[in-house]
Amino acid sequence: MPIVTIQQGPREAGQKRALVEKVTGAFVEALGVPAESVSVWIQEYPAENWGTAGKLTADR
């Protein structure tokens, strides 16, 4: 049973639905597993809780 964890900034529910559908489809295609066996977990972090290249994302 594949378990996929996605870490990202906040997104709208519709965007997350599309993401879960496409990620699930990729596992079905690549691994030949049934869609029912794929779990996708989305962890969202506000911009003040992460940074890139030495700068807080909220400050960009």
C-alpha positions in Angstrom: 0.0 0.0 0.0 1.8 3.2 -1.1 1.6 6.2 1.2 2.5 9.5 -0.3 3.2 12.6 1.9 3.1 16.0 0.3 4.4 19.0 2.2 3.3 22.4 0.8 2.0 25.8 1.6 -1.8 26.2 1.9 -3.9 25.6 -1.2 -7.6 25.6 -2.0 -9.6 22.4 -1.6 -10.2 22.1 -5.4 -6.4 22.2 -6.0 -5.8 19.5 -3.4 -8.5 17.3 -4.9 -6.8 17.6 -8.3 -3.4 16.9 -6.8 -4.6 13.8 -4.9 -6.3 12.5 -8.1 -3.2 13.0 -10.2 -0.7 11.6 -7.7 -2.9 8.5 -7.2 -3.1 8.1 -11.0 0.7 8.2 -11.3 1.1 5.4 -8.7 -1.6 3.3 -10.5 0.2 3.8 -13.8 3.8 3.4 -12.6 3.3 0.5 -10.1 0.1 -1.2 -11.3 -1.5 -0.9 -7.9 -5.3 -0.3 -7.4 -6.2 3.3 -6.7 -7.9 2.1 -3.5 -4.5 1.1 -2.1 -2.9 4.6 -2.5 -3.1 7.0 0.4 -2.1 10.6 -0.1 -1.4 12.8 3.0 -1.1 16.6 2.6 0.7 18.6 5.3 0.3 22.3 4.9 2.5 24.9 6.4 1.9 28.7 6.5 4.5 30.9 4.8 5.9 32.0 8.2 6.8 28.4 9.0 9.3 27.7 6.2 12.0 29.3 4.1 14.2 28.9 1.1 17.6 30.2 0.3 18.0 31.7 3.7 14.8 33.7 3.7 11.5 33.1 5.3 8.8 32.5 2.7 6.5 35.1 4.4 9.2 37.8 3.8 9.5 37.2 0.1 
